[in-house]
Amino acid sequence: MSKSKSSRIALIGTGFVGSSYAFALLNQGVADELIMIDANEEKAKGDVLDLNHGKVFASPLHIQFGTYADCKDADLVVICAGANQKPGETRLQLVEKNLKIFHSIVTQVTDSGFDGIFLVATNPVDVLTYATWKYSGFPKERVIGSGTILDTARFRFLLGEYFNVAPQNVHGYIIGEHGDSELPVYSSVDIGGVPALTMIERNEMYSKKDLDDIFINVRDAAYQIINSKGATYYGIAMGLVRITRAILHNENSILTVSALLSGEYGEDDVYIGVPAVINRDGVREIIQLELNEKEKDGFTKSVHTLREIIKPHF
């Protein structure tokens, strides 16, 4: 089903990720209106001006500077604000800094009368999505994190290179924490319908060790990029636009987002990266993959990692 009314997005945080999201949104023509909000008002106003100059070459997205009061009529609030991950710093080490920032942001958004969907990108995304859910009091379906959508994209890209096929024809997931405890679900990876593990059995060119090396590159990709250029932003921005499209266009697409578990995978009360059906109402349902024993153990450890971080704060 296509969107039937004008769609409005409020973006909070116009740093590297936020401005890249706005740029991707403009080029892909996903929404009708974008409100840009930032504590650094001059930065946000500069981005609005710069992006509007490019409208001649892109979609007719209406872009303007705004304040939290403008969130009232938004369909979607996308949060990219917060402290950045520094070289050598894990995503989970950002918790203390960003929980304080998020309490202020979410309170101001809800005070505006906002009644749409929250989409969180700031790291540690699983913890901050949980915090957004708690601070807002919103139903779990309407609070979503970017989760492992980028990790899954990295995984599919590298597998595509390895098997020499387009990444769009590679199907597989990275699940768990968007961070060091995430895991690949090798048991469900397929290349054009053929299980990856079967392809390894059939062809001596391929090996399970190579797949393990690919996963290490996926898991550590952010550290490599941060060491090279200071931050990651293009990939996650495009992932956020993909989630945005699924919401605003009511796609019922399956994407690996951070969603609240309520009994799925035998766990509850934790936001974590899992495949979920995304539509105009947010998370329609969580897809429960058939995990093997090793994958079950890895997922349980990832859940416990996040729960230990969340527990002292809520």
N, C-alpha and C positions, 0 to 999 in steps of 0.2 A: 504494500500500500504506500503510495506517495504522500508527502506532506500535504495537508489541505488548507493550512493557514500560514500566515507570516511567522517565521521562526526567529526568535531573538536569543542571542547568547551574551552573557556577561562574563568577561575574562578578567580574573583577578591575578595580577602579577604579569608585568610586561618585560621580564628579563629575557634571557636567551630562549628558554622554552616557550614562554608566553608569546613573545613576538614572532617566533618561528611558527607557532600554532596559528596565529593571526594571518601570517603570510600564506601558509598552506590552505587555510580556510578560504582566503580570498581567491586563490588560484583554482580551487576545486569547486567553488560555487555551491557549497553545502547548505549555507544558511542565508537569511535575508538581512539580518542586522547583527552587528557586533558592537558591544559596549566595552571599552578598554579602561580598566581601573588599576591604579597603582599608587602606592604611598609616595613615590616619586612622580608627582603630577606632570612635571615638565617632560620627563622621559615618555610617559604615556601619550601626552599631547604630540610629541615629536613623532612617535610611531604612527599615530592616527594620520597626521599630515603626510608622512612618507608613504604609508599604505594607500591612502586615497589617491595619491598621484599615479599609482599603478593600476587604478581601476579601468583606465582606458584599454588596458591590455588583458583584463581578467573579468571576473564576474561582477555584477552590479551590487555587491555587498555594501550595505550602508554601515560605515564605520564612524564611531564618534567616541570622544572622551566622556567618561561618566564617573559617578560616585556610587556608593553602596545603595543609595536610595533607588538607583536605576535597576537594581536587581529585582524589584517588585514584580515586573511584568515579564521577566526572562523565562524562557522555557528551560534553559540550561545555564548553570553557573560552573565555569571551569576554573579550578584553582591551581595556579602555577607559581604562586608566591611562596617565599620562604628562603631559608639559608641554603646556600649551595654546598654540594659535596666537595670537599677539598682533596687534593692528591693525598693518597694514603688513608683517607677516612672512609669508613664503611657507611652504608646508607643508614644503618641502625644507630650510629653515633650521632646522627642529626636529630634524634628524637627530642631531647630537651629543648633545643633551640626552637624547633618548629611547632611543638605542641602549644607553646605560649602564643606564637604568631597565629596559629589556627584558631585558638579560642576566640581571639579578637575578630578574626575574619568571619568565621561562621556565625558568631553572635550578631555582627552587623548585617550580614546577609539575611538572616532569619528575621531580624527586627524590621527589615524593609517590607516584609509581607511576602517574600519569595515563597513560591509553592511549586517549584519545578523539580529538576533533577540536579544533584551535585555530581560533578566529575572531577576527581582529584588526581593530580599528577605529581605533586611535590613528594620528595623522598624523606623518610622511608614510607613509601606510598601505602603499604598495607596498614601500618600503624596509624597514619594520618587519615586514612579513609575511615578506619574504626573511630578515630577521634571525631571526625566530621559527623558520623552517624550519631555518636553520643551527644555531642554539643548541639546538634540541630534538632534531635528528637524526631527526625524524619523516618518513615518506613524504610526498612533495609533495601527494598527494591529501588529506591530513589537516591541511593548514595552508592556511587561506583568509583572504583579506583582504576587507574590504567594498568595495574597488576603486571602480568607477564606478557602483555601484548607485544612489547618491543623485544623481549627475550625470545618469544616464539618466532617473531619475524627474523631475528638474527639466526635462529636455529634453522629455519626454512631456507634462508639465503645460503648459509654455509653448506647445508645438505644438498641444495641445488647445484652448487659449485662442485661438490664432491662427486655427485652422480651425473653431472653434466646435463641437467634438465632445468627448465625454468622454475624458480622458486614457487610460482603459483601452482605448479603441479606436485609440490611436496606438501604432504599433510602430516602434521605432528604438533605436539604441544610441549612447552616448558610450563610446569606448574609449580605451585608453592610460593614462598616469599620472593618478591622481586629483590633478590640479593643473593648472598653467598650460600644459602641453604636450598635454593631452587633445584629442580631436578627435571631431566628429560623423561618423557614417557616413550621409551623406545618400543615398547610392546605394541603401540598403536601408530607408529610412524609408517606411512606408505608413500611410495613413489608411483604416481599414476595408478594407484589401486593395488600395487604389489608391495607387500610388507618389506620394509628396509632390511629386516633381519633375514628374510628369504632371499633378497638380492645378494646379501653377503654370502649366504650358503651356496648360491649358484655360481658366483664369480669370484675367483681367487684374487682379483684386483682389489676387492674391498675387504675390510676387516672391522671387527667390533672395536679394536683399539683405536682405529681412525675415528669412529663415531664418538668414542670417549674423549678424544682430543678435540673434536669439533665442539662438544659440550663445554669443555674447559674454556675454549675461546669465546663461547657464548656467555658463560658465567662471568668471565673476567673482561668482557669487552668494554664495559663502562670505565674500568680502571685504565685500560689502554688509551681510550679516547681522552679521558681527563688528563692523563699524563702528557698527551700530545698537544691538546688544545684548550685544556682547562675546564671543559664541560661538554656534556652530550645534549643535543637539542633537536637536530633535524629529524632523526628517526622517531623519537618519542612524540614530536609535534605531529608527524604524519599519522602515528598510531592514534593520537587523540582525535584527529580529524576523522579517522576511520570509525571510532566509537561514536563520535558526534553524528556522523551520517546514519549509522545504524539506529540511533535514538530518534533523530528528527524525521527520518524517512520511514520509520516503523518497519525496519527490515527483517526483524527476527533472525539476525545473523548471529553465528556462534563465534565469540571472541574470548580470548583469555584475559579476563579482567579480574580485579580484586573485588570479590563479592563476599557477603556474610554467609558463613556456613551455619545451617540450622539442622544438623543431623546428617547432611551429605558427607560422604567419605568417613562416617563415624565420628565426626567432629562438630563442634558448635561454638558460637560466640567468638569467632575470629574471622577477620577479613583476610583473604589470601587469594592468590592467582589460580583461577580454575576456568575451564571453558564454560561459558554461559550464553544463553539466548538473550540478545539485547534488542529491545524495541522501544516504542514511544512511552512505555510505562517504566522503562529502566531495565532491570534484570527480570526477565520473565521466568526463567528457571535455570538452575545449575545442571550442567551435563556431568553425570558421574561416569568417568572412564573406568574400564575394567583394568585395574592395576595388578601387576604381578607382585609377589611378596617383597621383592627388593624395592619396588616403587612405592608400595604401601608404607614400608619402613621409612623411606626417604621423605615421604609426604608427612608422616606423623612427626618426624624430627623437625621438619620445617614449621609445622603448626606449633610445636612446643617452643621453638625459637621465638616466634612472634608473640606467643602467649606470655612468655617470660618478660618480654619488653613491655607489653600492654598492662600486665597485672599491677605494677606499682602505681599506675596513673589513673585507673578506673575501677 
